[in-house]
């Protein structure tokens, strides 16, 4: 069975796909397959749940809670346009734009737009899907970074005491290297 032939988990989702016009339907099915393929090959994601949110096919990492919801749909008012949506309160589209702004059409802070008249940049889209499916894992990893992991703090910790001599007390707080601190 090819990835495009993945059975639907939800009859309502299958019905939504059946209602799409044939040109866009095939592209959305390809995008759906790419989501499942990427999930199966991305560490920490686990199985996806396929459901409808706002009437759009949606893909959730309920078991692992590793990522944010991905939704896909035909763009309203277009025959050939379709999109991949992520939660608008993430910074994912900013990352997509920074990495693939020359290959992808990023819309605001929530979507990637595609046209059935253009070839899908599969490698870029696969990477964007992986970032969405691991958004919460990556966010948690970013939170684990401590204050002392800051390059500035690390550089100051390695600095010799003589480099702190010009630091003065701020609002009565004694700083290492200040004359008052060194006398105590």
Secondary structure, 3 states (H helix, E strand, C coil): CCHHHCCCCCHHHHHHHHHCCHHHHHHHHHHHHHHHHHHHHCCCCCCCEEEEECCEEEEECCCCCCCCCEEEEECCCCCCEEEEECCCCCCHHHHHHHHHCCCCEEECCCEEEEECCCCCCHHHHHHHHHHHHCHHHHHHHHHHCCHHHCHHHHHHHHCCHHHHCCCCCECCECCCCCHHHHHC
